[in-house]
Amino acid sequence: MRIAMIGTGYVGLVSGTCFSEFGHEVICVDKNTDKIDALHNGQIPIFEPGLEALVEKNVKAGRLSFSTDLRNAVAQSEAVFIGVGTPSRRGGGQADLTFVFEAAKEIAEAIDGYTVVVNKSTVPVGTGKQVQAILAEHCAADMFDVVSNPEFLREGAAIEDFMRPDRVVVGTTSEKAQKVMEAIYRPLSLIQTPLLFTSLESSELTKYAGNAFLAAKITFINEMADLCEQVGADVHDVAKGIGLDGRIGRKFLHAGPGFGGSCFPKDTRALYQTSLENDAPLQIVKSVIEINEKRKLQMAEKVISACGGSVDGKKIAVLGLTFKPNTDDMRESPSLDILPALSKAGAHIHAYDPEGRKEAEELLSDVVFYDNSYDTLENADAVVIITEWNEFRALDFTRIKSLMKSPILVDLRNIYEPEEMASLGIQYSCVGRPHATQKA
């Protein structure tokens, strides 16, 4: 199958590369000539484990290529995927579909024979019909079909998610388009991946509903963590106790500083806006959004409290800045709210992240950046773990105590055990767990 992928951002590049790994011939298209030139030189614009090697492999095999020539790529493809960005509009929660509609217009002008046009970008309900209308202005009805095929990729595990997905959702009422999509995803039949065919609208809403539900699980366990701290319960035990219920499940029940990233914040806002526009306001989703925003600032207060009620003039070392490990993505990371709040309270912030420094330097002011954990900790009054990178899971606390002014650790990801920290003489603060008595 010959496939064109419009957009070489996170979704487009990962999806296009994985389709080529399936054996399809894929052209990834982008207007950004610098990005395409970099890809031609083997430079990957995002950090995603395993992606660089997979790109190199499929380029060498001749199945994956990159171009700025959309017209040529579309003309020679049987399926064209739109994988461009849909950021939130400023001043509101609506998804900005400018790039989607621009891509649809250019595709319409380039189609040369029957083509399946697939929305891979995350788009609100009704977008597929709007793309159909744009195509119909330039093409005969029998020249195209529009399909919704939302992505369900976790940053840091995107290749595995694409190659071994829980399900593939396809929105179309066209038998001809369904056969094309079945052919594209045929390699997954070997592992019996469920391929769900539904309407455009149901497919579009499935993506938002899934992300909103996961965001609600995170928000729920974070609120339970607050209650656990007040009553002396352990949120780890509570999460395990409810997660063992098959109706609930264990995943996304990890208390922390709130969710971030490119999907959950943007998609919950867009879903809530859609619900308002259709006179069916989703109050649960509204609460999830509001609670998550407040939580990030609550974590700054937790740090201040752990430091005796004031961080004015104190050096605070921060480990982890990205919204999750195994990515360089800083979009809506809790650190973007926590660090400015601490700076405003008078703290001097020194920070380290294994992959996020380049982007963080553009987003965070008044922060001193380091290249490793231990240099960051030197002469610090407290250390805060915001992102649970693996390298932070086995820190040398004997060395840490010798480096820091005072051994205060605020663990916003609950990596360590309170009892262990107490035995090491660390003043330990975590999320939703009882604090053990510190030993001398």
N, C-alpha and C positions, 0 to 999 in steps of 0.2 A: 504494500500500500504506500502511495506517495502522500506525504503529509506536510503541510506548512504550519508552522507555529508562529503566530504574530505576537511578538513581545519576548524579550530575553531576560525578564526579571526572574524572580524566584520561581513562580509557577511555570512560566513559559520555558525556562531553561531546564528545570528538572523534568518537566513532562516531556519536552521534546527529546531530551537525552534518553529518557527511559523508553519512549516509543521506538527510538532507534535501536535500543538494546533488545526490544522485541523482534527486531528484524526489518522494521519499516524504513523507508527512505525519508528522512526528515530534513527540512530546511527551516532553520530558526531565523526569523526576520526581525530587525529592529531599525528604527530611524536613526538611532545614535551610532554614528560612524565610529566614534572612539571605542564604544563597547564592542562593536563587531570586529574592529581591527584587533582589539585585545583578545577576543575569542579566537580569531585566526592565529594569534601567537600563543595560544594555549593558556591565556590568563583568564581565570574564572572570576567574575565580578562579585560573587557572594561566597561565603564560607558555608559549605554543607559537606559533612563527612562522606567521602567516597565519590563525590560528584566530579572532581577534577580527573580522576583516573577513568571514570566511565565516559566522560567527554573525549578524552584522548583515545580511548579504545575504539569508539565508534567513528570518530573522525578518520582514524587510520583505516578502518574497515570500509570507508566510503559511504556509510549510511547516514552520517550527520554532517551538515554543513551550515554555514552562517552567511547571511546576506542582508543588504539594505534594499534590495530590489523586490518589493512586495509584489508588484505586478507579475513579474516573471515567476516568482515562487507560487503564487496563487494559480496562475494559468496552467502549471504542470502538476497540480496537486488534486487528488480526489477528495481530500478532507482538509479543511482549513480551521485551525483552532485559534480562537482569540484568547490570548493569555496576558492581556495588558492590565495595568493597575486600576483599581477602583477605590481611591482614597475617600475618606470622609470629606464632605464639603465644609469649608470654614463657616462657623456660626450655626451649624446644624448637624444632624446625624445622618443625613441622606448620603448615599453613595454617589460619588461623582463619576458619571458614566461617559464623560467627554471622550476618553481614549477608546472606549468600546465603540461608540458611535462613529468616531473617526475611522477606526479600523474597518467597521462594517461598510462604510461608504467606499473606502479604497478597495476592499475585497469585491464589492459589487461591480466596480468599474473594471476589475481585472479578470472576473470569471470567464472561462472559455470552455464551456461544457458543464454537465451536471456536477455540482459540488455540494458537499455537506459542510455547512458552516456551523462550527461548534463553539458555544460559549463555555470556555474553561475558567474564565475569570469569575469571581464571586459577584453576582449581580442580583438586584432585587426582583421580586416577582413582577412579571410583565415585561422584563427586558427582552426576552426572546421574541415576543410579539413586535416590539419596537425595532429590533434588528431585522425581522422579517419585512417590516414596512420599508425600511431603508433599502434593503436588497430589491424589493419589488419595484422601486422607483427606477431601477436600472436594468433589471433582469426579468425575463419571462418566468412565470411561476414554475415551469418544469425544469428550470436551470439550477434550482437550489432547494435545499431544505435546511431549516435552522434547528439545531439540537442544543439542549442544555446538558452539560457533563461536568458538574462541579468537582473541584479537587478536594481531597481530604488528607492533605499532607501536613505532617508535624515537622516543624523546623528541627533539624538535628537528626531526624530519622526519615527524611522524605523519600529517599530511594527505596528503602525497605517498604514504606507505606505504599509506594506506587507499584512496586514489583510483587508485593504480597498483600494486597488491600483486603480490608474486611468486606467491602462491597464496591461495586461500580454502579453509579446511578446515572441513567440516561433518560432525558426527557425528549420524547418525540412521538408523534402519532403517524409518522410516515413509515410504511413498511420498507421502502427503498432505503431510507436513512438508517433504519434499524439494522438492516443487513450490513451496511457499511460499518456501523459501530460494532457489530458483532465480529466482523472481520478484523477490525483494529484491535479488539481486546481478546481475540481468540487465544493467544498464548496463555491467558489467565485461566482458560478452561481446564488446563492440565492440573491446576491446583484447586479446581472447583470453586473459584471465586463467584459469589452471587452477582449476577448481572441484572439489575432491576430496571425495567423499562416502565416509564410513567409519562405523564403529561409534562409539557414545558413548565407549567406553573408549579406542579408538585415537586419537580426536580429542583427548581430554583429555591423553593421554600425549604426543602430538605436540608440544604447546606446551611442556611441561617438557623433553622431549628436545631440542628445538631450542635452547632457552636454555642448557641444560647443555652442549651441544656447543660453542656459541659461547663460553661461559665457559671451557671447556677450551682452546679455541684461544688465548684471551687469556692464560691461565695458562701454557700451553706456551711462548709466545713470551717471556713475562716470565722464565721460568726459563732459556730460551736466552740472554736478555739478560745474566743473571748470569754464565753461562758465557763469553759473549763478552767481558765485562769482564776475566775471569781469563786468557783466552788471547790477547787482542789482536784479536779479530774484531769485525766491525761488524754489529750486529743488523739494521740496515736492509738490508744486502746479503743476509744470511741469509734474512730475511723475504721479500725480493723473489725470491731464488733458489728458495725452496720454494713461494711463492705463485704463481709462473708455471706450476707444475704444476696442470693443470686438475682433478686429483683433490683438491687441497688448497684452491686459491683464495687470492686476495690479502686478502680482508676479514678483520678481527679479528686481524690479525697485527701490531699496533702495540704495541710495548713501552711500559710506563708504570707508574703507581703501583698498579695493581690495579683490578678492576672494582667498580662500585657501582651505585646507582640503585634503582629500585622493583622491578626484575624479577630480574636475575641472582642477587643474594645470596639473596633470598627464595625464588626458584624452585629453585635448586640445593639449598637446605636442605630444602624440602618434598619434592623428588624423592628425596633420599637417605632421608628419613624414611619415605616410601612404600615404598622398596626394603627397608628394615629390617622394616617391618610385614608385608611379603609374602615374607620369607625369601629375598630376592634382592639382597643388599647391593651397591650400586654403588660399588666401591672407587675408581674413577676420579673420580667425583663427590665422594666424601669427600675425596680428595686436593686437588681443585680448591678446595673450600671452605677447607680448612686452609691451603693455600699462599697463597691470596688474603688471608686474615686476617693472616698473618705479613708479607706483602709491604708492607702499609701502614706498619707499624712499621719495616720495613727502610728505607723511604723517609725516615723521620725520621732514622735513623742516617746516611743518605747526606748529608742536609743538615748534620748535626753534623760529619761528617767533612770536608765541603767548607769548613767554618768553622774548620778547624784542630783539630778534636777536642772543641770546646766551644762552646756557644751561650749560656752563662751570662752574663746581663747584656747580651746583644747584641740589637739590633733586627733582626728578621727580617721582611722584606716578603714578602707572599704575594699572588700574582696568580691568581685563579680559585679558587672554593670549591665550586661545584656539581659533580656527579659527571661531567658532560659539558657541552660548550657548547650554546647555544641552548635552555636550559631553566633554570628557577629551582629545580629539584628538588635538594634536599640529601640525600635519603634514601641512607644508607650510602655517602656520598661519601668518598673517601680522605682528604679534608681533615679529616673528623671524627675520624680517628685520628692523622693527622700533626701537626696543630696542637696538640692536647693533649699529645702526647709532647714536642714542642719546648718548650711552656710548662713542663712538668714538669722539663725540663732547664735551665730558667732563662731561656729566650728571652722577649723582649717581641715579641708578634705584632701586626703591622699588616697589614691585608688589604683587598683590593678584589675585587669580583665584579660584572660588569655587570648581573646579574639576581637573584643569590642573596642579597643582603644582608639582606633582611627575614627570610627563614627562618634564615639563618646566625646572626643576632643572637640568635635564640631557642635555638640549639643550641650555640653556642660562647661560653664565658666567657673573660675575660682577653684579649680581642681588641679592638683599636682599628680601626674600620672607616672607609674613605674612599670618596670618590665618583669617583675616577679613579686611573689607574696611577701618575702621576708624583708626586702628593702622598703616595701610599703609600710611595714609594721614598726620600723625603727623609731623609737621615742614616742610612739603613739599612746594616747590616753585610753583609747578603746579601739576595738576592731569590730567591724560589722560585716557579716556574710549576707549578701543579697542574692547572689546566684550560686547554685550548688554545682559548680564545676567539679569534676572528679579530683583535680589536684588539691582541692580544699578539704577533701574528706579524710586526709591523714596528715594533718599538719603536725609539726614537731613543736609541742607545747613547752618543752623545756627550753628550746631555743627562743620561742615566742616570749616567754616570761623574761628571758635575759635581754630581749630587745625593747620591750614595751616599758613605758613609765609605770603603768598599772595594768594588771592582767584582767581586763574587762572584755568579755566576748559577748556580742549580741548576735545570736544565730537566728536569722529570720527564715531559715530553711530547715531547722531542726536536724541538722546533720549529726550533731553530737548528743551524747547522753548526759543529762544533768549530773548523775552520780559520778560519772567519769571525770567531768570537769571539776566537780567539787573536790575529788580526791587529788587532783593536780593543782589545787589552789587557784583555780580560775573562777572569777566572778562571772557567772554564766546566766544569760537571759535568753529565753527562747520563746516559742509561740505555742500557747495552749498546753503547756506542761508544767507540773509542779517543779519548783526549784529546790534542788537538794541543798543541804546545809554544807557550806564550804568548810573544808578541813585546812588546817594550817600546813 
